[in-house]
């Protein structure tokens, strides 16, 4: 029997959730793919086969060729919760993270990032309060793309530790 193929991503709220055949728990890195075999919660597998890489968000569905759906759940990951004593300091911390094109999730009065010892030291030096947490990571894309994970600028500077505006 051939492996089922998922050929489209349907946004949360736009597909019949009651008809989900199975669920796939996927971390941040594996929610941006074009082609990959995934294992489902129920022990099955399927091939994601898209024309180009797309972002999968928590609650989205992967549409199977035969009309079925696989629910996407953002898997919990080890993250760092960044908070600050004042809103102005939190804004400054967010600016420094954005200036480094680091994937970040804005969570009200906190910022979630992946652990990076260099960034952690920078944030501590700037006065941030940091805590390890385990949660789904759902950073939003910025000016350079939905799933911005590059450590260099797409426009060719080739470095990431800098202090200039774009």
PyMOL commands that set and color helices and strands:
alter all, ss='L'
color gray80, all
select helices_A, chain A and resi 17-19+29-31+87-99+117-125
alter helices_A, ss='H'
color red, helices_A
select strands_A, chain A and resi 4-10+20-26+32-39+45-55+61-64+69-74+76-83+105-106+111-114+129-136
alter strands_A, ss='S'
color yellow, strands_A
deselect
rebuild
show_as cartoon
